[in-house]
Amino acid sequence: MNKRYIYTTLLIISASWFTACQKDKLNAVPQDVTVAETAFSTSARILAGVNGLYATVRSGTFYGGRFQVYNDIRGEDFQIETSNLVTGADVYSLNLANSATAVKGLWSQAYFAINRCNVFLDGMAAGGTAVVGNTATANGYIAEARFLRALCYYSLLQLYAKPYVDNNGNNPGLPLRLTGNTDAGDYSLARSTVAQVYDQIIADLNFAETNISPSYASASLNTTRAHKNTVISLKTRVFLSMQRYADVVTEANKIVSSAAPFKASSGVIHDLQADPKTVFTTYTTTESILSMPFVAGTEVPGTQNQLGYYFYQNGSTPGVGEYAVNSSAGGILTNPIWKSTDKRRTTLLFVNGNKTWVSKYPKAGQYEDYAPVMRWPEVLLNLAEARARVASAASAPDAQALALLNTVHQRSDATTTFAPANNADLINLILTERRIEFLGEGLRNIDLMRLRQTIPAKPSVSAKAPTEQGYIWPISSDELSLNRLITDN
């Protein structure tokens, strides 16, 4: 078992758990006291523990930046500029070793977050719920922990396991850890199947949907903590990855209005902003379903983790610009659907000489850009694609699916109205729209994996077929050395 699992107890006992609630600093508790005596002793500390779970997930090595970067640079829409192994050159080249920084770091942080969720859930079962007093509030906290655990497992599957469609989920998935590890010991555990891990993800999300808060008191909390619509939105992504398209439609219909402008129909009223740039300057709009927040000088993801460090460079604002947008044939820049007048091209890209950069994250010097996890247009496009796939490929385009696609596209390009001949053509348009809309947000690899598509060629890197070594990542060398039951990919 990875040493980070063992280390979790020390971290929870120490300041990273305890001082998450700043008010408790007035009544300091010795750092060697047990978790049961501190983290679950008051309702305020339990809430601090919930906030601590989010802090672990938004680590720069996970959803604070690197997860999104890794998932984008595996695809064909970026080109490498620095060839730095520390910042993902081997991820880009699809040639990773078990000991690679990316492989070890992301595995470690994701399982660290999973273990913290498990420790929290164990503590709530052992008495934390009684301390909170209000059952609905306590179940809401439990729901947030289970949502985050589901997000972590889903994210790991996208890199370290074969897609669900490959062998109907019966390939090796992940070690499925559902109880907290709080001391040294042998925690060897074999890999569950991909299907078994997805079953647990769905179980966690179903519980979360039933018990989590429908909304919070501020736009900030509605953006940075999971609520009911966050859970349902993630379920649409999960079912899309499993190719359970009818379930995507069922979930999306819970929250997406049946007609334009396709706002959320209950809970937090998610909606598209009139200008796509607004989402990346005002981080707490109703378009942002879940984002990881950062504050300059207070909490930052780290220099070589921040999204602007990788994707932005304008010659004056700090940001190394590790990866420019691919301008070669096959890259999204050359696709005729993406017109030069599209707002996503005029306001969310920056051209510096002969290079084009994503400018969604312009605060690279201060490292305070929020890291997006999910936005409303993804839910709309998930629903559109699912409806088109449920229908016959050769039949006329599903009317609502086409309307959803045009709503997302025309927010940025009012001059274009798509009119495909059939659902097959509509699906291709939706997949292209996803590449444009979520460029630099970490969805490209997820889309390639769920469809078991060949990873296209890009500058200096050949295409990678699903049957080739390197299509998915190897298992971390730390896990292989410490877990005697684990097997490699």
C-alpha positions in Angstrom: 0.0 0.0 0.0 1.2 3.5 -0.8 2.8 5.2 2.2 0.5 8.2 1.7 -2.3 6.0 3.1 -0.4 5.4 6.3 0.5 9.1 6.5 -3.2 10.1 6.4 -3.7 9.8 10.1 -0.8 12.1 10.9 -2.1 14.6 8.4 -5.6 14.5 9.8 -4.4 14.8 13.3 -2.2 17.7 12.4 -3.1 21.2 11.2 -4.4 20.3 7.7 -7.6 18.8 9.3 -7.8 20.7 12.6 -6.9 24.2 11.5 -9.3 24.1 8.5 -11.6 25.8 11.0 -9.7 28.9 11.8 -11.8 29.9 14.8 -10.6 26.8 16.7 -7.1 28.2 16.9 -8.2 30.1 20.0 -8.5 26.7 21.8 -5.5 24.8 20.5 -5.6 21.0 21.0 -2.4 18.9 21.2 -1.5 17.5 17.8 -1.1 14.0 19.1 -4.7 13.5 20.2 -6.8 11.0 18.3 -9.0 11.8 15.4 -12.1 10.7 17.4 -11.3 13.2 20.1 -10.8 16.1 17.8 -12.2 16.0 14.3 -15.6 14.7 15.4 -15.9 16.4 18.8 -18.0 19.4 17.6 -20.2 20.2 14.7 -17.9 23.1 13.8 -15.0 20.7 13.5 -17.0 18.2 11.5 -17.8 21.0 9.0 -14.1 21.9 9.0 -13.4 18.3 8.1 -15.8 18.5 5.1 -14.0 21.6 3.9 -10.7 19.7 4.4 -11.9 17.0 2.0 -12.4 19.6 -0.8 -8.9 21.0 0.0 -7.4 17.6 -0.6 -9.2 17.1 -3.9 -8.2 20.6 -5.1 -4.5 19.8 -4.6 -2.4 21.1 -7.5 -1.4 17.5 -8.3 -5.1 16.6 -8.8 -8.1 18.8 -9.5 -6.2 22.0 -8.8 -4.6 21.7 -12.2 -2.7 18.6 -13.2 -5.7 16.3 -13.8 -7.1 18.7 -16.3 -3.8 19.3 -17.9 -3.0 15.6 -18.3 -6.3 14.8 -19.8 -6.0 17.6 -22.4 -2.3 17.1 -23.4 -2.9 13.4 -24.1 -5.2 14.5 -27.0 -4.5 16.2 -30.3 -5.4 19.8 -29.5 -2.2 20.9 -27.9 1.5 20.9 -28.9 4.4 20.7 -26.5 6.8 23.6 -26.2 9.3 22.8 -23.5 9.8 19.0 -23.3 9.9 19.1 -19.5 9.2 15.7 -17.9 8.2 17.4 -14.7 5.3 19.2 -16.5 4.1 16.2 -18.5 6.3 15.7 -21.6 5.9 12.0 -21.1 2.2 12.3 -20.7 2.1 14.2 -24.0 4.2 11.6 -25.8 2.0 8.8 -24.5 5.1 7.0 -23.2 4.8 6.8 -19.4 6.8 4.6 -17.0 5.4 3.3 -13.7 7.8 5.7 -11.9 6.8 8.8 -13.9 6.0 11.9 -11.9 2.4 12.1 -13.3 1.7 8.4 -12.7 2.8 8.4 -9.1 1.7 11.9 -8.1 -1.9 11.7 -9.4 -2.4 8.1 -8.1 -1.1 9.1 -4.7 -3.1 12.3 -4.3 -6.4 10.7 -5.5 -6.1 7.8 -3.1 -5.0 10.2 -0.4 -8.3 12.1 -1.0 -10.3 8.8 -1.1 -8.8 7.7 2.2 -9.6 11.1 3.8 -13.2 10.6 2.6 -13.3 7.1 4.1 -11.8 8.3 7.4 -14.5 11.0 7.5 -17.3 8.5 6.7 -16.0 6.1 9.4 -15.9 8.9 11.9 -19.5 10.0 11.1 -20.7 6.4 11.5 -18.8 6.1 14.8 -20.5 9.1 16.4 -20.1 12.2 14.3 -23.7 12.1 13.2 -24.8 12.2 16.8 -22.5 15.2 17.5 -24.0 17.1 14.6 -27.4 16.4 16.0 -29.4 17.3 13.0 -29.7 14.1 10.9 -30.4 16.0 7.6 -27.3 18.1 8.1 -25.1 15.1 9.0 -26.4 13.2 6.0 -25.6 16.2 3.9 -21.9 16.1 5.0 -21.8 12.3 4.4 -23.2 12.9 1.0 -20.5 15.4 0.2 -17.8 12.9 1.2 -19.4 10.2 -0.9 -19.7 12.6 -3.9 -16.0 13.4 -3.6 -15.0 9.8 -3.3 -17.0 9.0 -6.4 -15.3 11.9 -8.3 -11.9 10.5 -7.3 -12.7 7.0 -8.4 -14.2 8.1 -11.6 -11.2 10.3 -12.4 -8.7 7.5 -11.7 -10.6 5.2 -14.0 -10.1 7.6 -16.9 -6.4 7.2 -16.8 -5.5 3.9 -15.1 -8.1 1.5 -16.5 -9.5 0.5 -19.9 -12.8 2.1 -20.9 -16.1 0.6 -19.8 -17.0 -0.3 -23.3 -14.0 -2.5 -23.6 -15.2 -5.9 -22.4 -18.3 -4.4 -20.8 -16.4 -3.3 -17.7 -14.9 -6.7 -16.9 -11.2 -5.5 -17.2 -9.2 -4.7 -14.2 -10.2 -1.4 -12.6 -8.9 -0.1 -9.3 -8.3 -1.2 -5.7 -11.7 -0.3 -4.2 -11.0 1.1 -0.8 -14.2 1.9 1.2 -12.9 2.1 4.8 -10.3 4.5 6.2 -6.7 3.4 6.9 -5.4 5.2 10.0 -2.4 3.3 11.1 0.5 1.3 9.7 -0.3 -2.2 8.4 -0.7 -4.4 5.4 -3.4 -2.9 3.2 -2.8 -5.1 0.1 -5.9 -5.2 -2.0 -6.5 -6.6 -5.5 -8.1 -4.5 -8.3 -11.9 -4.6 -8.6 -13.2 -4.7 -12.1 -14.0 -1.5 -14.0 -17.7 -2.3 -13.7 -17.5 -2.9 -9.9 -15.8 0.5 -9.4 -18.5 2.2 -11.6 -21.2 0.4 -9.5 -19.7 2.0 -6.3 -19.4 5.4 -8.0 -23.1 5.2 -8.9 -24.1 4.0 -5.4 -22.2 7.0 -3.9 -23.8 9.4 -6.2 -27.3 8.0 -5.7 -26.9 8.5 -1.9 -25.5 11.9 -2.4 -28.3 13.0 -4.7 -30.9 12.0 -2.0 -29.1 13.5 0.9 -27.0 16.5 -0.2 -28.2 20.1 0.1 -30.1 21.5 -2.9 -28.2 24.8 -2.6 -26.1 26.9 -0.2 -26.4 30.5 1.1 -24.0 32.1 -1.4 -22.9 31.8 -5.1 -19.4 31.0 -3.9 -20.5 28.0 -1.9 -22.8 26.9 -4.8 -19.7 26.9 -7.0 -17.1 25.3 -4.7 -19.2 22.7 -2.7 -21.3 20.0 -4.2 -25.1 20.4 -4.1 -27.9 18.3 -5.6 -27.5 19.6 -9.2 -23.7 19.0 -9.0 -24.3 15.4 -8.2 -26.8 14.9 -11.0 -24.5 16.7 -13.4 -21.6 14.3 -12.5 -24.0 11.4 -13.0 -24.6 12.5 -16.6 -20.8 12.4 -17.2 -20.5 9.0 -15.5 -23.3 7.4 -17.5 -21.9 8.9 -20.7 -18.6 7.2 -19.9 -20.4 3.9 -19.5 -22.4 4.5 -22.7 -25.6 4.2 -20.8 -27.2 6.8 -22.9 -30.8 6.4 -21.7 -29.6 6.9 -18.1 -27.9 10.1 -19.2 -31.2 11.4 -20.6 -33.0 10.4 -17.4 -30.5 12.2 -15.2 -30.3 15.3 -17.3 -34.0 15.6 -17.6 -34.2 16.0 -13.8 -32.5 19.4 -14.1 -32.5 20.7 -17.7 -35.6 22.5 -18.9 -37.3 20.9 -21.9 -37.0 23.9 -24.1 -34.6 26.8 -24.7 -32.8 28.5 -23.0 -32.3 25.2 -21.2 -31.8 26.5 -17.7 -31.8 24.3 -14.7 -35.4 23.7 -13.6 -34.8 23.3 -9.9 -32.1 23.8 -7.2 -29.3 26.1 -8.2 -30.6 27.6 -11.5 -27.6 26.9 -13.7 -27.6 28.7 -17.0 -25.2 29.7 -19.8 -23.6 33.2 -19.4 -24.1 35.6 -22.4 -20.4 35.8 -22.9 -18.2 32.7 -22.4 -15.3 34.9 -21.1 -17.4 35.8 -18.0 -17.0 32.3 -16.6 -13.3 32.8 -16.5 -13.3 36.2 -14.9 -16.3 35.9 -12.5 -15.8 32.5 -11.1 -19.1 32.0 -9.3 -21.7 32.5 -12.0 -24.5 30.0 -12.4 -22.7 28.4 -15.3 -20.0 27.0 -13.1 -21.3 23.8 -11.5 -18.1 22.9 -9.6 -14.8 24.7 -9.5 -11.7 24.5 -7.3 -11.1 28.0 -5.8 -7.7 29.6 -5.2 -6.7 32.9 -3.6 -3.4 34.6 -4.3 -1.1 34.5 -1.4 -3.4 32.4 0.7 -4.1 29.1 -1.1 -2.5 28.4 -4.4 -2.1 25.2 -6.5 1.7 25.6 -6.9 3.7 27.1 -9.7 4.0 24.0 -11.9 0.4 22.9 -11.3 -1.6 26.0 -12.2 -3.5 25.9 -15.4 -2.3 29.2 -16.6 1.3 28.1 -16.2 0.8 25.3 -18.7 -1.6 26.9 -21.2 -1.0 30.7 -21.2 1.7 33.0 -22.4 1.4 36.6 -23.6 5.0 37.8 -23.3 4.4 39.8 -20.1 2.1 37.9 -17.7 3.9 35.1 -16.0 2.9 31.7 -17.4 5.5 29.5 -19.0 3.3 28.3 -21.8 4.2 24.6 -21.7 1.6 23.7 -24.3 0.3 25.9 -27.1 -2.9 25.1 -29.0 -2.1 22.7 -31.9 -2.2 24.7 -35.1 -1.4 21.6 -37.3 -3.9 19.7 -39.4 -6.1 17.7 -37.2 -5.9 20.1 -34.3 -9.1 22.0 -33.3 -7.8 25.3 -34.6 -8.0 24.1 -38.2 -11.5 22.8 -37.9 -13.8 25.0 -40.1 -16.7 24.8 -37.6 -14.6 27.1 -35.3 -15.0 30.4 -37.1 -12.6 33.2 -36.6 -15.4 35.4 -35.2 -16.4 32.9 -32.5 -16.1 34.5 -29.1 -14.2 31.5 -27.8 -11.6 32.3 -30.4 -11.5 36.1 -30.1 -11.6 36.3 -26.2 -10.4 32.9 -24.9 -7.4 32.5 -27.1 -4.3 34.7 -27.3 -2.1 34.8 -30.4 1.6 35.6 -29.6 3.7 35.5 -32.8 3.0 32.2 -34.5 1.7 30.5 -31.3 -1.8 30.4 -30.0 -2.5 30.0 -26.3 -5.6 29.3 -24.2 -6.3 32.5 -22.2 -9.0 31.1 -19.9 -6.5 31.3 -17.1 -4.8 34.7 -17.3 -3.8 35.0 -13.6 -0.8 32.7 -13.9 1.4 35.1 -12.0 -0.9 35.1 -8.9 -2.1 31.5 -9.3 -5.7 32.5 -8.4 -7.6 31.2 -11.4 -10.3 28.8 -10.3 -9.8 25.3 -11.8 -13.0 24.2 -13.5 -14.4 20.7 -12.8 -17.8 20.9 -14.5 -19.8 23.6 -16.3 -23.4 23.8 -17.4 -22.7 23.5 -21.2 -21.3 20.0 -20.5 -24.6 18.9 -19.1 -26.4 20.3 -22.1 -24.0 18.6 -24.5 -24.1 15.3 -22.5 -27.9 15.4 -22.9 -27.7 16.3 -26.6 -25.3 13.5 -27.4 -27.2 10.9 -25.4 -30.5 11.8 -27.1 -28.8 11.5 -30.5 -27.3 8.2 -29.7 -30.5 6.7 -28.3 -32.2 7.6 -31.7 -31.4 5.9 -35.0 -28.1 7.1 -36.5 -29.6 7.4 -39.9 -32.9 9.1 -38.9 -33.5 12.8 -38.9 -31.7 14.7 -36.1 -33.3 14.5 -32.7 -34.9 18.0 -32.4 -34.0 18.6 -28.7 -30.5 17.4 -29.2 -30.0 19.7 -32.1 -31.5 22.6 -30.2 -29.2 22.0 -27.2 -26.1 22.0 -29.5 -27.2 25.2 -31.3 -27.8 26.8 -27.9 -24.3 26.1 -26.7 -22.7 27.1 -30.0 -24.7 30.2 -30.7 -23.8 31.6 -27.3 -20.3 32.2 -28.9 -21.1 32.2 -32.6 -24.6 33.6 -33.4 -23.9 33.4 -37.2 -24.0 29.6 -37.3 -27.1 27.3 -37.1 -26.3 23.6 -37.5 -28.6 21.6 -39.7 -27.1 18.0 -39.9 -28.7 15.4 -42.2 -29.0 12.8 -39.5 -28.1 11.8 -35.9 -24.7 10.4 -37.0 -23.7 13.8 -38.3 -25.2 15.5 -35.3 -23.1 13.3 -32.9 -19.9 14.3 -34.8 -20.9 18.0 -34.5 -21.4 17.6 -30.8 -18.0 15.9 -30.3 -16.4 18.7 -32.2 -18.3 21.3 -30.1 -17.0 19.7 -26.9 -13.4 20.1 -28.2 -14.0 23.8 -28.8 -16.0 24.6 -25.7 -13.9 22.7 -23.1 -10.4 23.3 -24.6 -8.0 23.5 -21.7 -10.5 22.1 -19.2 -9.5 18.4 -19.2 -12.3 16.6 -21.1 -10.6 15.6 -24.3 -9.0 12.3 -23.0 -12.2 11.5 -21.2 -14.1 11.7 -24.5 -11.5 9.6 -26.3 -11.5 6.9 -23.6 -15.3 6.6 -23.2 -15.7 6.0 -27.0 -12.5 3.8 -27.1 -11.2 5.9 -30.0 -7.6 6.0 -31.2 -5.7 8.9 -29.6 -5.0 11.0 -32.8 -1.5 11.9 -33.9 -0.1 15.3 -33.0 3.2 17.1 -33.5 6.1 14.7 -32.8 3.7 11.9 -31.5 2.1 9.1 -33.5 -1.5 8.0 -33.0 -2.2 5.5 -30.2 -4.7 2.7 -30.8 -6.8 1.2 -27.9 -4.9 -2.1 -28.2 -1.4 -0.5 -27.9 0.7 -0.1 -24.8 0.4 3.4 -23.4 -3.3 3.8 -24.4 -3.9 3.9 -20.6 -1.4 4.7 -17.9 0.6 2.1 -16.0 0.0 1.6 -12.3 2.1 3.7 -9.9 5.4 2.0 -9.0 4.8 2.9 -5.4 1.6 0.9 -5.4 3.2 -2.0 -7.1 6.0 -2.1 -4.5 3.8 -1.8 -1.5 0.6 -3.7 -2.5 1.3 -7.4 -3.0 -2.0 -8.0 -4.6 -2.0 -5.3 -7.2 -1.4 -6.1 -10.9 0.0 -3.7 -13.5 -1.7 -2.6 -16.8 
